[in-house]
Amino acid sequence: METLLLLAGLILTLTEIFKRTFGIKSRYIPILSMIIMALLMLGGWAYLGFPKIELDIILRNLSAVLTAMGIWSGVKATIGK
């Protein structure tokens, strides 16, 4: 659970950095989040020596992206931007 929240926070932070740095529009944030998740997953997979990827790992990473997008949406609705 802690890993999922850490990954969601990392994805949220990285998407915000990319958004502010490169001026990416908000409607592309979900796509950017998925790309960041895929790159993080690929990097971790390479770091571990290319082990067999199981479905639960992919689902956990997908849920981290969805959690990050939910946090993004909730904060955006609360702030009113």
C-alpha positions in Angstrom: 0.0 0.0 0.0 2.8 2.4 0.9 4.5 1.7 -2.4 1.3 2.5 -4.3 0.9 5.8 -2.6 4.6 6.6 -3.1 4.3 5.8 -6.8 1.1 7.9 -7.1 2.9 10.8 -5.5 5.9 10.4 -7.8 3.7 10.3 -10.9 1.7 13.3 -9.7 4.9 15.3 -9.1 6.5 14.3 -12.4 3.4 15.2 -14.4 3.2 18.6 -12.7 6.9 19.2 -13.5 6.4 18.3 -17.1 3.2 20.4 -17.3 4.9 23.5 -15.9 8.2 23.0 -17.8 6.8 22.2 -21.2 3.4 23.9 -21.0 1.4 20.7 -21.5 -2.3 21.2 -21.5 -4.4 19.6 -18.8 -6.3 17.4 -21.1 -3.1 15.5 -21.9 -2.2 14.8 -18.3 -3.8 11.3 -18.2 -1.8 10.3 -21.3 1.4 11.8 -19.8 0.7 9.9 -16.5 0.4 6.7 -18.4 3.7 7.4 -20.3 5.5 8.2 -17.0 4.1 5.0 -15.4 5.3 2.9 -18.4 8.8 4.5 -18.2 9.1 4.0 -14.5 7.9 0.4 -14.9 10.4 -0.2 -17.7 13.2 1.3 -15.7 12.4 -0.8 -12.7 12.1 -3.9 -14.8 15.5 -3.2 -16.4 17.0 -2.5 -12.9 15.8 -5.8 -11.6 17.4 -7.7 -14.5 14.3 -8.2 -16.7 12.3 -10.7 -14.6 9.0 -12.1 -15.6 6.3 -9.5 -15.3 3.2 -10.6 -13.6 -0.3 -9.2 -14.1 -0.6 -7.9 -10.5 2.4 -5.7 -11.0 0.9 -4.1 -14.1 -2.4 -3.7 -12.2 -0.7 -2.1 -9.2 1.1 0.4 -11.5 -2.2 1.2 -13.3 -3.9 1.8 -10.0 -1.1 4.1 -9.0 -1.7 6.2 -12.2 -5.5 6.2 -11.6 -4.9 7.3 -8.0 -2.6 10.1 -9.1 -5.2 11.3 -11.7 -7.9 11.1 -9.0 -5.8 13.2 -6.6 -5.1 15.7 -9.4 -8.8 15.9 -10.2 -9.8 16.3 -6.6 -7.3 19.0 -5.8 -8.2 20.8 -9.0 -12.0 20.7 -8.2 -11.3 21.8 -4.6 -9.1 24.8 -5.6 -11.5 25.7 -8.4 -9.0 26.2 -11.2 
